[in-house]
Amino acid sequence: MNGTVTLTPLHGIPEVCPGDDLADLLDAGLRASGLTLLDGDVVVVSSKVASKALGLVTDDVDRERVVAGETDRVVAERRAGDRLTRIVKAKAGPVMAAAGVDGSNTGERGGLLLLPHDPDQVCEQLHDALTRRHGVRLGVVLSDTAGRPWRVGQVDFALGAHGLHVLDDLRGGVDADGRDLSVTARALADEIAAAADLVKGKVLGVPAAVVRGLTDVVVDDVAREVTGEAPDGAADEAAAEAAGAATDRRGTPPGARDLVRTGRDDWFGHGRVEAVRAALGAPPGSDLALEVGIPPVGPETRAEAVARAVRLALALDDEATADVGEASVTLGADSPYELGRLVARLQAALWCDGLAGDPAVPAADGCSVVVQVTQVGPVG
């Protein structure tokens, strides 16, 4: 992976209709582009092409309902006017906005496109068809677009992959200076998807590209795909282990789904605001979260933020009371213990919107207190 890499867009792919054969469509693009697939090429295809060919489109006009149907769990959510935007763990695998539901570039049919729930399988089927036709080793990547935490803008990533090493795990090796590497693991499939998008994409109307020059990334399994004979399992497994990738029972590396952090490896299962709201009993995607109010994308008045924090603080206590003033909230509870608990809940809820609550000395009976509200940080 230290030579020249070329990116070639595949022009001439016709409008995709349900039931179309993806291999036929790509062959049409190859012919129109005057390109022949060579050993070690990686074919990158936009997920929209697969979704259209598989008929994954709905005419349901309730976008929120469609997104909910494609969601495993909600990670973060914000309100934008009368719309609700959610970052979710999609049934397709990754964490992304709106579960990948998209209404752009849907052709004359229109509607909303959905992502395949098993993108790796889609890649495997396309890989098998192309390999049989062209008789060379190939990698196939199904790409989609998503935003990234801590970074502005969107970038293409590998939604699905087959026939190539998706991860280059350098841990246990050394760098150019001979120092031990203990953390670095390159997401090869994502890098390939992002590179291919430089010559394809929504605006250009080019749904596929061929990435050439990454022969070492492609798996040596052409014998199985072309002849149907099983490869040397021990050799194939050793090659995969050398690339730092776990192997399945056939000796091929894992797909793009294996690049998704899950369980204890997922440090960001909720947005920072949603984590606090979840601890207070209103996890993202719940009815209670909607009832107390979803933070907005844009700015809002401090009064609106305080009112939402109060609703969240009181959400699990029917007996508690709150009198909201311009710069303070007077809380009331049945006992000093309940009051202390209520103050703590309000302070946590205020933090979600960059506000702080400073309680004064409680009343003589210990059942009411004035909490001064101040701005201490950015909202949301």
Secondary structure, DSSP 8 states (H G I E B T S, - for coil): --S--EEEE--------TT--HHHHHHHHHHHTT----TTEEEEEEHHHHHHHTT-EE--S-HHHHHHHTEEEEEEEEEETTEEEEEEEETTSSEEEGGG-B-SS-TTT-SEE---S-HHHHHHHHHHHHHHHH-S-EEEEEEEEEEETTEEEEEEEEEEEESB-S-EE-TTSB-TTS-B-SS-EE-HHHHHHHHHTTS-BTTTTB-EEEEES-GGGB-S-HHHHHH-----HHHHHHHHHHTT----TTS----GGGGS--GGG-TTSS-HHHHHHHHTT--TTSHHHHHH---BSS---HHHHHHHHHHHHHTT-TT-EEEE-SSEEEEE-SSHHHHHHHHHHHHHHHHTTTEEEEE----TTSSEEEEEEEE-S---
